[in-house]
Amino acid sequence: MTDITSPGPTATQPLNKPSRVLAASLIGTTIEFYDFYIYAIAAVLVFPALFFPGTDDMTALLASFATFSIAFFARPFGAIVFGHFGDRIGRKATLVAALLTMGISTVIIGLLPTHATIGVWAPLFLALCRFGQGFGLGGEWGGAVLMATENAPPGKKSWYGMFPQLGAPVGLFLASLVFLFILYFAPNEGANEWIAQSGVWRAPFLASSLLIFIGLWVRLSITETPDFQKAIERDERVAVPVAEVFKSHKRSLILGTFVALATFVLFYIGSAYLLSYNTRIVGMPLVRALEIQVLGSVVFGLTIPVSALLADRYGRREVLTVTTILIAVFSFALAPLLQAGLGGTLVFVVIGLALMGMTYGVIGAALAAPFPTRVRYTGSSLTFNFAGIFGASLAPYAATYLNANYGLHAVGYYLCAAALITLLCIWGSRKGEV
């Protein structure tokens, strides 16, 4: 049996093949993000009725989005715990544990009784499982990025770091596709109610168990990264990585958090919030709304490799600067495009998710760059997940509230403000910090 707690390869062990490293990074994050996004879709389509009945539609939706946000607050705790072991015993074993944590939490959601069966306990158990999802993803992302970038040859950090980032659009694509498949069997009228009452909504969550086995098989086939093995040989590991991050790397932690702010706000406005807006405000059929999301995931995925190639050639800082300026400009088109009907919505998705790919493709390597190997797992994971709290966790809730009370233009101003904050932090960083 493969020893998943081994600290790393010995001098006689072969290095990981590039194809195996990149496959492990991509497949692992794809599974994690698939799990994450099926919750986001269910939070819009069925969870308000199943777990928060007895309230008006808007209150139920906001309550559902509140449980959605719990995962983002759980992610830094996952980053601290998994980051500690990732920096102490190695990337490989920690990634396996993170994948299991996320996967088990997702499968349990698919087995949960609803409010009709156990009353107020149902949303409480849902929130607990959502916390488990966030806890697992908090430890997954940083390790996957390091597994890729710490195996990268010189001049290829952004290209290698792009592969775990591809897991986000692939996961979104699969999550959207599985709900689309369900909808094709739903009645034309009352599709939401049919999905909820028939129990078919459980299938995407239970299917995650199959993906977990695939992810484990791939993860267990790789050895430790060369950078971490060198840290072991030099006795560079520290007793409490999180303490050193806050003591010696606060600047990188704070700047990195807000360098990624616009990335998260843009994505969750263009995915979770847009799905809610299209189905609940515009009255768009669920199938059409999910088809638009599938289109967005494809555009998102196609632009990630482009951003990595440009970053390795011209620099991550330069790519992030130009893309963030374009996001700020794009924010003023948000309201006019979404108010222009289906054509405007398609333009919004194509441009918005293309910009998302251009920033997300390099953010992994950018956030890992300023931290030394001995605390890199903890530092990069905390940075990414703090950005998730400030950017992603509040985005669907804030956009729903702003539109309901101030109109769509306010949602655009919210995105613009996030882009300006990100731009200031990019400009405020020193060479090597992004």
Sine and cosine of phi, psi and omega as CSV:
sin_phi,cos_phi,sin_psi,cos_psi,sin_omega,cos_omega
0.00,0.00,0.64,-0.77,0.01,-1.00
-0.92,0.39,0.71,-0.70,0.02,-1.00
-1.00,0.05,0.97,-0.26,-0.07,-1.00
-0.99,0.16,-0.14,0.99,-0.01,-1.00
-0.99,-0.15,0.02,1.00,0.03,-1.00
-0.88,0.48,0.73,-0.68,-0.08,-1.00
-0.93,0.36,-0.30,0.96,0.01,-1.00
0.34,-0.94,0.05,-1.00,-0.03,-1.00
-0.96,0.28,0.54,-0.84,0.11,-0.99
-0.99,0.11,0.03,-1.00,-0.04,-1.00
-0.89,0.46,-0.39,0.92,-0.04,-1.00
-1.00,-0.05,-0.14,0.99,-0.02,-1.00
-0.99,0.16,0.63,-0.78,0.02,-1.00
-0.95,0.31,0.45,-0.89,0.10,-1.00
-0.95,0.32,0.37,-0.93,0.03,-1.00
-0.91,0.42,0.63,-0.78,0.13,-0.99
-0.94,0.35,0.66,-0.75,0.01,-1.00
-0.80,0.60,-0.67,0.75,-0.03,-1.00
-0.90,0.45,-0.60,0.80,-0.02,-1.00
-0.95,0.33,-0.66,0.75,0.03,-1.00
-0.88,0.48,-0.75,0.66,-0.06,-1.00
-0.93,0.37,-0.59,0.81,0.05,-1.00
-0.91,0.42,-0.68,0.74,0.00,-1.00
-0.89,0.45,-0.65,0.76,0.00,-1.00
-0.92,0.39,-0.71,0.70,-0.05,-1.00
-0.93,0.36,-0.75,0.66,-0.06,-1.00
-0.90,0.43,-0.67,0.75,-0.01,-1.00
-0.88,0.47,-0.76,0.66,-0.02,-1.00
-0.95,0.32,-0.49,0.87,0.08,-1.00
-0.87,0.49,-0.72,0.69,0.01,-1.00
-0.89,0.45,-0.72,0.70,-0.02,-1.00
-0.87,0.49,-0.71,0.70,-0.04,-1.00
-0.96,0.26,-0.50,0.86,0.14,-0.99
-0.85,0.52,-0.75,0.66,0.03,-1.00
-0.85,0.53,-0.68,0.74,-0.06,-1.00
-0.92,0.40,-0.66,0.75,-0.11,-0.99
-0.99,0.16,-0.48,0.88,0.06,-1.00
-0.90,0.43,-0.52,0.85,0.09,-1.00
-0.92,0.40,-0.69,0.73,-0.02,-1.00
-0.86,0.50,-0.66,0.75,0.00,-1.00
-0.93,0.36,-0.71,0.71,0.01,-1.00
-0.90,0.43,-0.52,0.85,0.02,-1.00
-0.90,0.44,-0.46,0.89,0.05,-1.00
-1.00,0.05,-0.70,0.72,-0.19,-0.98
-0.99,0.13,-0.74,0.67,-0.19,-0.98
-0.79,-0.62,-0.44,0.90,-0.09,-1.00
-0.89,0.46,-0.59,0.81,0.04,-1.00
-0.82,0.57,-0.68,0.74,-0.02,-1.00
-0.98,0.21,-0.57,0.82,-0.09,-1.00
-0.99,0.17,-0.59,0.81,-0.12,-0.99
-0.91,-0.41,-0.24,0.97,-0.03,-1.00
-0.72,-0.70,0.78,0.63,-0.02,-1.00
-0.97,0.24,0.18,-0.98,0.07,-1.00
1.00,0.07,0.09,1.00,0.04,-1.00
-0.82,-0.58,0.19,-0.98,0.05,-1.00
-0.94,0.34,0.27,-0.96,-0.12,-0.99
-0.85,0.53,-0.69,0.73,-0.05,-1.00
-0.92,0.39,-0.67,0.74,0.01,-1.00
-0.90,0.43,-0.66,0.75,0.02,-1.00
-0.90,0.44,-0.65,0.76,0.02,-1.00
-0.91,0.42,-0.69,0.72,0.01,-1.00
-0.90,0.44,-0.62,0.79,0.05,-1.00
-0.90,0.43,-0.64,0.77,0.03,-1.00
-0.91,0.42,-0.67,0.74,0.06,-1.00
-0.91,0.41,-0.49,0.87,0.05,-1.00
-0.91,0.42,-0.67,0.74,0.07,-1.00
-0.93,0.38,-0.54,0.84,0.09,-1.00
-0.85,0.53,-0.65,0.76,-0.08,-1.00
-0.96,0.27,-0.35,0.94,-0.03,-1.00
-0.82,0.57,-0.62,0.79,-0.05,-1.00
-0.87,0.50,-0.57,0.82,-0.04,-1.00
-0.95,0.32,-0.51,0.86,0.07,-1.00
-0.98,0.22,-0.40,0.92,0.06,-1.00
-0.98,0.20,-0.45,0.89,-0.12,-0.99
-0.87,0.50,-0.66,0.75,0.05,-1.00
-0.88,0.47,-0.56,0.83,0.06,-1.00
-0.91,0.42,-0.65,0.76,0.09,-1.00
-0.90,0.44,-0.63,0.78,0.02,-1.00
-0.89,0.47,-0.65,0.76,-0.01,-1.00
-0.93,0.38,-0.75,0.66,-0.07,-1.00
-0.94,0.35,-0.81,0.59,0.00,-1.00
-0.93,0.35,-0.56,0.83,0.05,-1.00
-0.89,0.46,-0.62,0.79,0.04,-1.00
-0.85,0.52,-0.78,0.63,-0.02,-1.00
-0.96,0.29,-0.52,0.86,0.06,-1.00
-0.90,0.43,-0.57,0.82,0.03,-1.00
-1.00,0.06,-0.26,0.97,0.00,-1.00
-0.99,-0.15,-0.75,0.66,-0.10,-1.00
-0.94,-0.35,-0.24,0.97,0.07,-1.00
0.75,-0.66,0.34,-0.94,-0.05,-1.00
-0.95,0.30,-0.64,0.77,-0.17,-0.99
-0.90,0.44,-0.82,0.58,-0.05,-1.00
-0.88,0.48,-0.62,0.78,-0.03,-1.00
-0.92,0.39,-0.63,0.77,0.03,-1.00
-0.90,0.44,-0.61,0.80,0.05,-1.00
-0.90,0.43,-0.70,0.71,0.00,-1.00
-0.90,0.43,-0.64,0.77,0.00,-1.00
-0.90,0.43,-0.67,0.75,0.00,-1.00
-0.89,0.46,-0.66,0.75,0.02,-1.00
-0.91,0.41,-0.65,0.76,0.01,-1.00
-0.88,0.48,-0.74,0.68,0.01,-1.00
-0.90,0.43,-0.73,0.69,-0.09,-1.00
-0.91,0.42,-0.69,0.72,0.00,-1.00
-0.90,0.44,-0.66,0.75,0.02,-1.00
-0.88,0.48,-0.64,0.77,-0.01,-1.00
-0.92,0.39,-0.70,0.71,0.00,-1.00
-0.89,0.45,-0.63,0.78,0.00,-1.00
-0.89,0.45,-0.60,0.80,0.05,-1.00
-0.84,0.55,-0.65,0.76,0.01,-1.00
-0.92,0.39,-0.22,0.97,-0.01,-1.00
-0.96,-0.29,-0.07,1.00,-0.11,-0.99
-0.92,0.40,0.65,-0.76,0.21,-0.98
-0.96,0.30,0.44,-0.90,-0.06,-1.00
-0.99,-0.11,-0.02,-1.00,-0.02,-1.00
-0.86,0.51,-0.57,0.82,-0.01,-1.00
-0.89,0.45,-0.40,0.91,-0.05,-1.00
-0.99,-0.10,-0.72,0.69,-0.11,-0.99
-0.83,-0.56,0.18,0.98,0.09,-1.00
0.92,0.40,-0.69,-0.72,-0.14,-0.99
-0.92,0.40,-0.31,0.95,0.05,-1.00
-0.91,0.41,-0.46,0.89,-0.05,-1.00
-0.87,0.48,-0.80,0.60,0.04,-1.00
-0.91,0.43,-0.48,0.88,0.03,-1.00
-0.92,0.39,-0.70,0.72,0.05,-1.00
-0.92,0.40,-0.59,0.80,0.05,-1.00
-0.88,0.47,-0.70,0.72,0.02,-1.00
-0.89,0.46,-0.62,0.78,0.01,-1.00
-0.90,0.43,-0.69,0.72,0.04,-1.00
-0.91,0.42,-0.61,0.79,0.04,-1.00
-0.90,0.44,-0.60,0.80,0.09,-1.00
-0.87,0.49,-0.67,0.74,0.02,-1.00
-0.89,0.45,-0.63,0.78,0.07,-1.00
-0.86,0.50,-0.74,0.67,-0.02,-1.00
-0.91,0.41,-0.62,0.78,0.02,-1.00
-0.87,0.49,-0.70,0.72,0.01,-1.00
-0.92,0.39,-0.71,0.71,0.00,-1.00
-0.91,0.41,-0.51,0.86,0.04,-1.00
-0.87,0.50,-0.50,0.87,0.03,-1.00
-1.00,-0.09,-0.33,0.94,-0.06,-1.00
-0.96,0.28,-0.77,0.64,-0.21,-0.98
-0.86,0.50,-0.77,0.63,-0.05,-1.00
-0.87,0.49,-0.67,0.74,0.00,-1.00
-0.91,0.42,-0.63,0.78,0.01,-1.00
-0.91,0.42,-0.67,0.74,0.03,-1.00
-0.89,0.45,-0.67,0.74,-0.01,-1.00
-0.94,0.34,-0.58,0.81,0.06,-1.00
-0.85,0.53,-0.58,0.82,0.01,-1.00
-0.99,0.16,-0.81,0.58,-0.13,-0.99
-0.94,0.33,-0.52,0.85,0.00,-1.00
-0.98,0.21,-0.13,0.99,0.14,-0.99
-0.97,-0.24,0.02,1.00,-0.10,-0.99
-0.98,0.21,0.63,-0.77,0.12,-0.99
-0.95,0.30,0.25,-0.97,0.00,-1.00
-0.83,0.55,0.67,-0.74,0.04,-1.00
0.98,0.18,0.08,1.00,-0.04,-1.00
-0.83,-0.56,0.30,0.95,-0.05,-1.00
-0.85,0.52,-0.72,0.69,-0.04,-1.00
-0.93,0.38,-0.62,0.78,0.00,-1.00
-0.91,0.42,-0.73,0.68,0.03,-1.00
-0.92,0.39,-0.66,0.75,0.00,-1.00
-0.92,0.40,-0.26,0.97,0.01,-1.00
-0.96,0.29,-0.48,0.88,-0.12,-0.99
-0.91,0.42,-0.73,0.68,0.09,-1.00
-0.90,0.44,-0.47,0.88,0.04,-1.00
-0.92,0.39,-0.49,0.87,0.05,-1.00
-0.90,0.44,-0.34,0.94,0.03,-1.00
-0.87,0.49,-0.49,0.87,-0.01,-1.00
-0.92,0.40,-0.81,0.59,0.03,-1.00
-0.92,0.38,-0.57,0.82,0.03,-1.00
-0.92,0.40,-0.66,0.75,0.05,-1.00
-0.90,0.44,-0.66,0.75,0.05,-1.00
-0.90,0.44,-0.67,0.75,0.02,-1.00
-0.87,0.50,-0.74,0.67,-0.03,-1.00
-0.92,0.40,-0.66,0.75,0.00,-1.00
-0.90,0.45,-0.69,0.72,0.02,-1.00
-0.91,0.41,-0.64,0.77,-0.04,-1.00
-0.90,0.43,-0.65,0.76,-0.05,-1.00
-0.93,0.37,-0.59,0.81,0.07,-1.00
-0.96,0.29,-0.54,0.84,0.11,-0.99
-0.88,0.47,-0.68,0.73,0.01,-1.00
-0.86,0.51,-0.68,0.74,0.04,-1.00
-0.89,0.46,-0.67,0.74,-0.07,-1.00
-0.92,0.40,-0.47,0.88,0.02,-1.00
-0.90,0.43,-0.34,0.94,0.03,-1.00
-0.99,-0.17,-0.07,1.00,-0.03,-1.00
-0.99,0.14,0.43,-0.90,0.07,-1.00
-0.92,0.39,0.42,-0.91,-0.01,-1.00
-0.89,0.46,-0.59,0.81,0.02,-1.00
-0.97,-0.24,0.71,-0.70,0.06,-1.00
0.94,0.33,0.62,0.78,-0.02,-1.00
-0.88,0.47,-0.68,0.73,0.02,-1.00
-0.83,0.55,-0.76,0.65,-0.05,-1.00
-0.90,0.44,-0.63,0.78,0.01,-1.00
-0.90,0.44,-0.69,0.72,0.02,-1.00
-0.87,0.49,-0.67,0.74,-0.04,-1.00
-0.94,0.35,-0.76,0.65,-0.13,-0.99
-0.97,0.25,-0.51,0.86,-0.02,-1.00
-0.97,0.23,-0.31,0.95,-0.03,-1.00
0.99,0.11,0.05,1.00,-0.04,-1.00
-0.92,0.38,-0.32,0.95,0.05,-1.00
-0.87,0.49,-0.35,0.93,-0.02,-1.00
-0.95,0.31,-0.44,0.90,-0.12,-0.99
-0.83,0.55,-0.73,0.69,-0.01,-1.00
-0.87,0.50,-0.55,0.84,0.01,-1.00
-0.96,0.28,-0.68,0.73,0.00,-1.00
-0.93,0.36,-0.52,0.86,0.01,-1.00
-0.90,0.43,-0.34,0.94,0.01,-1.00
-0.87,0.50,-0.44,0.90,-0.01,-1.00
-0.87,0.50,-0.59,0.81,0.03,-1.00
-0.92,0.39,-0.65,0.76,0.00,-1.00
-0.91,0.40,-0.55,0.83,0.00,-1.00
-0.87,0.49,-0.69,0.72,-0.01,-1.00
-0.89,0.46,-0.62,0.78,0.05,-1.00
-0.90,0.44,-0.72,0.69,-0.01,-1.00
-0.88,0.48,-0.67,0.74,0.01,-1.00
-0.90,0.43,-0.66,0.75,0.00,-1.00
-0.87,0.50,-0.68,0.74,-0.01,-1.00
-0.94,0.33,-0.70,0.72,-0.06,-1.00
-0.90,0.44,-0.61,0.79,-0.04,-1.00
-0.96,0.27,-0.13,0.99,-0.04,-1.00
-1.00,-0.04,-0.05,1.00,-0.05,-1.00
-0.95,-0.30,0.35,-0.94,0.06,-1.00
-0.97,-0.26,0.02,-1.00,-0.06,-1.00
-0.93,0.36,0.35,-0.94,-0.03,-1.00
-0.97,0.25,0.50,-0.87,0.02,-1.00
-0.87,0.50,-0.63,0.77,-0.02,-1.00
-0.88,0.47,-0.68,0.73,-0.01,-1.00
-0.94,0.35,-0.59,0.81,0.04,-1.00
-0.88,0.47,-0.63,0.78,0.05,-1.00
-0.91,0.41,-0.60,0.80,0.04,-1.00
-0.89,0.45,-0.59,0.81,0.05,-1.00
-0.92,0.40,-0.72,0.69,-0.05,-1.00
-0.90,0.44,-0.54,0.84,0.00,-1.00
-1.00,0.01,0.00,1.00,-0.03,-1.00
0.83,0.56,0.74,0.68,-0.06,-1.00
-1.00,-0.09,-0.13,0.99,-0.05,-1.00
-0.91,0.41,0.57,-0.82,-0.02,-1.00
-0.94,-0.33,0.39,-0.92,-0.09,-1.00
-0.92,0.38,-0.69,0.72,-0.05,-1.00
-0.76,-0.65,1.00,0.01,-0.07,-1.00
-0.82,0.57,-0.64,0.77,-0.05,-1.00
-0.90,0.44,-0.56,0.83,0.02,-1.00
-0.91,0.41,-0.64,0.77,0.01,-1.00
-0.94,0.35,-0.59,0.81,0.03,-1.00
-0.86,0.51,-0.74,0.67,-0.02,-1.00
-0.96,0.28,-0.43,0.90,0.00,-1.00
-0.99,0.14,-0.70,0.71,-0.17,-0.98
-0.93,-0.38,-0.20,0.98,-0.11,-0.99
-0.75,-0.67,0.53,0.85,-0.02,-1.00
-0.88,0.48,-0.63,0.78,-0.03,-1.00
-0.88,0.48,-0.74,0.67,0.00,-1.00
-0.90,0.44,-0.61,0.79,-0.01,-1.00
-0.90,0.44,-0.73,0.68,-0.05,-1.00
-0.94,0.35,-0.75,0.66,-0.01,-1.00
-0.88,0.47,-0.69,0.72,-0.02,-1.00
-0.88,0.47,-0.63,0.78,0.02,-1.00
-0.83,0.56,-0.72,0.69,-0.09,-1.00
-1.00,0.00,-0.24,0.97,0.19,-0.98
-0.90,0.43,-0.53,0.85,-0.01,-1.00
-1.00,-0.05,0.00,1.00,-0.09,-1.00
-0.86,0.51,-0.79,0.61,-0.05,-1.00
-0.89,0.46,-0.55,0.84,0.03,-1.00
-0.84,0.55,-0.75,0.66,-0.05,-1.00
-0.95,0.32,-0.68,0.73,-0.01,-1.00
-0.88,0.48,-0.72,0.70,0.01,-1.00
-0.86,0.51,-0.72,0.70,-0.09,-1.00
-0.91,0.41,-0.71,0.70,-0.09,-1.00
-0.98,0.19,-0.31,0.95,0.21,-0.98
-0.96,0.28,-0.63,0.77,-0.04,-1.00
-0.99,0.14,-0.04,1.00,0.01,-1.00
-0.82,-0.57,-0.99,0.13,-0.09,-1.00
-0.87,0.49,-0.74,0.68,-0.02,-1.00
-0.93,0.37,-0.67,0.74,-0.03,-1.00
-0.89,0.47,-0.62,0.79,0.04,-1.00
-0.88,0.48,-0.69,0.73,0.03,-1.00
-0.91,0.41,-0.69,0.72,-0.02,-1.00
-0.88,0.48,-0.72,0.70,-0.05,-1.00
-0.91,0.42,-0.65,0.76,-0.09,-1.00
-1.00,0.09,-0.58,0.81,-0.14,-0.99
-0.99,-0.14,-0.48,0.88,-0.03,-1.00
-0.97,-0.24,-0.75,0.66,0.01,-1.00
-0.97,0.26,-0.49,0.87,-0.06,-1.00
0.99,0.15,0.42,0.91,-0.01,-1.00
-0.95,0.32,0.63,-0.77,0.08,-1.00
-0.84,0.54,0.57,-0.82,-0.04,-1.00
-0.85,0.53,-0.65,0.76,-0.02,-1.00
-0.87,0.50,-0.71,0.70,-0.01,-1.00
-0.91,0.43,-0.66,0.75,-0.01,-1.00
-0.89,0.46,-0.65,0.76,0.02,-1.00
-0.96,0.29,-0.54,0.84,0.08,-1.00
-0.89,0.46,-0.62,0.78,0.06,-1.00
-0.90,0.44,-0.64,0.77,0.03,-1.00
-0.92,0.40,-0.60,0.80,0.08,-1.00
-0.88,0.47,-0.70,0.71,0.06,-1.00
-0.84,0.54,-0.70,0.71,0.01,-1.00
-0.88,0.48,-0.65,0.76,-0.01,-1.00
-0.91,0.42,-0.57,0.82,0.03,-1.00
-0.92,0.39,-0.73,0.68,0.03,-1.00
-0.88,0.48,-0.70,0.72,0.05,-1.00
-0.82,0.58,-0.76,0.65,-0.03,-1.00
-0.92,0.39,-0.59,0.81,-0.03,-1.00
-0.93,0.36,-0.51,0.86,-0.05,-1.00
-1.00,0.06,-0.26,0.96,0.03,-1.00
-0.88,0.48,-0.76,0.65,0.04,-1.00
-0.88,0.48,-0.56,0.83,0.03,-1.00
-0.88,0.48,-0.71,0.71,-0.01,-1.00
-0.89,0.45,-0.62,0.78,-0.01,-1.00
-0.92,0.40,-0.68,0.73,0.03,-1.00
-0.88,0.47,-0.68,0.73,0.02,-1.00
-0.91,0.41,-0.61,0.79,-0.02,-1.00
-0.93,0.38,-0.65,0.76,0.03,-1.00
-0.92,0.38,-0.43,0.90,-0.01,-1.00
-1.00,0.01,-0.69,0.72,-0.11,-0.99
-0.93,-0.36,-0.28,0.96,0.01,-1.00
0.91,-0.42,0.64,-0.77,0.01,-1.00
-0.89,0.45,-0.66,0.75,-0.03,-1.00
-0.85,0.52,-0.68,0.73,-0.03,-1.00
-0.92,0.40,-0.69,0.72,0.00,-1.00
-0.89,0.45,-0.69,0.73,0.00,-1.00
-0.91,0.42,-0.62,0.78,0.00,-1.00
-0.89,0.45,-0.78,0.63,-0.03,-1.00
-0.89,0.45,-0.69,0.72,-0.03,-1.00
-0.90,0.43,-0.65,0.76,-0.02,-1.00
-0.92,0.40,-0.61,0.79,0.08,-1.00
-0.88,0.48,-0.67,0.74,0.02,-1.00
-0.91,0.41,-0.57,0.82,0.06,-1.00
-0.90,0.43,-0.67,0.74,0.02,-1.00
-0.88,0.48,-0.68,0.73,0.03,-1.00
-0.91,0.42,-0.68,0.73,-0.03,-1.00
-0.88,0.47,-0.50,0.87,-0.06,-1.00
-0.86,0.51,-0.49,0.87,0.00,-1.00
-0.97,0.24,-0.25,0.97,0.05,-1.00
-1.00,-0.05,-0.11,0.99,-0.09,-1.00
-0.84,0.54,-0.83,0.56,-0.05,-1.00
-0.90,0.43,-0.76,0.65,0.00,-1.00
-0.85,0.53,-0.63,0.78,-0.02,-1.00
-0.93,0.36,-0.72,0.70,-0.04,-1.00
-0.94,0.34,-0.37,0.93,0.04,-1.00
-1.00,0.00,0.00,1.00,-0.09,-1.00
-0.99,-0.12,0.24,0.97,0.02,-1.00
1.00,0.05,-0.24,-0.97,-0.09,-1.00
-0.87,0.50,-0.68,0.73,0.00,-1.00
-0.86,0.50,-0.70,0.72,0.02,-1.00
-0.90,0.44,-0.63,0.78,0.02,-1.00
-0.90,0.44,-0.65,0.76,0.02,-1.00
-0.90,0.44,-0.66,0.75,0.05,-1.00
-0.89,0.46,-0.69,0.72,0.02,-1.00
-0.84,0.54,-0.72,0.69,-0.05,-1.00
-0.91,0.41,-0.70,0.71,-0.04,-1.00
-0.90,0.44,-0.75,0.66,-0.01,-1.00
-0.93,0.36,-0.73,0.68,-0.05,-1.00
-0.88,0.48,-0.73,0.69,-0.03,-1.00
-0.97,0.25,-0.41,0.91,0.13,-0.99
-0.92,0.39,-0.70,0.72,0.06,-1.00
-0.90,0.44,-0.60,0.80,0.04,-1.00
-0.87,0.49,-0.70,0.71,0.03,-1.00
-0.89,0.46,-0.59,0.80,-0.03,-1.00
-0.93,0.36,-0.52,0.86,0.03,-1.00
-1.00,0.01,-0.62,0.79,-0.07,-1.00
-0.95,0.32,-0.52,0.85,-0.04,-1.00
-0.87,0.49,-0.50,0.86,-0.05,-1.00
-0.95,-0.30,-0.13,0.99,-0.12,-0.99
-0.92,0.39,-0.52,0.85,0.00,-1.00
-0.88,0.47,-0.81,0.59,0.01,-1.00
-0.90,0.43,-0.58,0.82,-0.02,-1.00
-0.91,0.41,-0.66,0.75,-0.05,-1.00
-0.97,0.25,-0.45,0.89,0.01,-1.00
-0.99,0.15,-0.44,0.90,-0.15,-0.99
-0.82,0.57,-0.70,0.71,-0.14,-0.99
-0.97,0.23,-0.16,0.99,-0.10,-1.00
-0.99,-0.15,0.69,-0.72,0.08,-1.00
-0.93,0.36,0.34,-0.94,-0.11,-0.99
-0.81,0.59,-0.62,0.78,-0.12,-0.99
-0.91,0.41,-0.36,0.93,0.03,-1.00
-0.75,-0.66,0.29,0.96,-0.12,-0.99
-0.93,0.36,-0.62,0.78,0.02,-1.00
-0.88,0.48,-0.77,0.64,-0.02,-1.00
-0.91,0.42,-0.74,0.68,-0.07,-1.00
-0.90,0.44,-0.75,0.67,-0.03,-1.00
-0.93,0.37,-0.61,0.79,0.00,-1.00
-0.91,0.41,-0.70,0.72,0.02,-1.00
-0.89,0.46,-0.68,0.73,-0.02,-1.00
-0.87,0.49,-0.77,0.64,-0.02,-1.00
-0.87,0.50,-0.67,0.74,-0.11,-0.99
-0.99,0.14,-0.47,0.88,0.18,-0.98
-0.91,0.42,-0.63,0.78,0.07,-1.00
-0.88,0.47,-0.58,0.82,0.05,-1.00
-0.89,0.45,-0.61,0.79,0.03,-1.00
-0.91,0.41,-0.79,0.61,-0.08,-1.00
-0.96,0.29,-0.49,0.87,-0.07,-1.00
-0.98,-0.21,-0.82,0.58,-0.17,-0.99
-1.00,0.09,-0.68,0.73,-0.15,-0.99
-0.87,0.49,-0.58,0.81,-0.08,-1.00
-1.00,-0.06,-0.25,0.97,-0.17,-0.99
-0.86,0.51,-0.79,0.61,0.00,-1.00
-0.89,0.46,-0.65,0.76,0.00,-1.00
-0.91,0.42,-0.75,0.66,-0.04,-1.00
-0.90,0.44,-0.67,0.74,-0.01,-1.00
-0.91,0.42,-0.64,0.77,0.04,-1.00
-0.89,0.45,-0.71,0.70,0.00,-1.00
-0.91,0.42,-0.72,0.69,-0.03,-1.00
-0.89,0.46,-0.69,0.72,0.00,-1.00
-0.91,0.42,-0.66,0.76,-0.02,-1.00
-0.91,0.41,-0.53,0.85,-0.11,-0.99
-0.96,-0.28,-0.45,0.89,-0.09,-1.00
-0.76,-0.65,-0.16,0.99,0.02,-1.00
0.99,-0.16,0.21,-0.98,-0.07,-1.00
-0.89,0.46,-0.50,0.86,0.01,-1.00
-0.86,0.50,-0.55,0.83,0.02,-1.00
-0.91,0.41,-0.55,0.83,0.07,-1.00
-0.90,0.43,-0.65,0.76,0.06,-1.00
-0.89,0.46,-0.66,0.75,0.02,-1.00
-0.90,0.43,-0.58,0.82,0.06,-1.00
-0.88,0.47,-0.72,0.70,0.05,-1.00
-0.90,0.43,-0.65,0.76,0.00,-1.00
-0.89,0.45,-0.68,0.74,0.01,-1.00
-0.87,0.49,-0.67,0.74,0.03,-1.00
-0.89,0.46,-0.66,0.75,0.00,-1.00
-0.90,0.43,-0.65,0.76,0.00,-1.00
-0.92,0.40,-0.64,0.76,0.06,-1.00
-0.89,0.46,-0.71,0.71,0.04,-1.00
-0.87,0.50,-0.69,0.72,-0.02,-1.00
-0.88,0.48,-0.68,0.73,0.02,-1.00
-0.88,0.47,-0.62,0.79,-0.01,-1.00
-0.96,0.29,-0.55,0.84,0.09,-1.00
-0.90,0.44,-0.73,0.68,0.01,-1.00
-0.91,0.41,-0.49,0.87,-0.02,-1.00
-0.99,0.14,-0.15,0.99,-0.02,-1.00
-1.00,0.08,0.50,-0.86,0.06,-1.00
-1.00,0.04,0.22,-0.98,0.04,-1.00
-0.86,0.51,0.76,-0.65,-0.02,-1.00
1.00,-0.09,-0.22,0.98,0.01,-1.00
-1.00,0.03,-0.21,0.98,0.05,-1.00
-0.74,-0.67,0.00,0.00,0.00,0.00
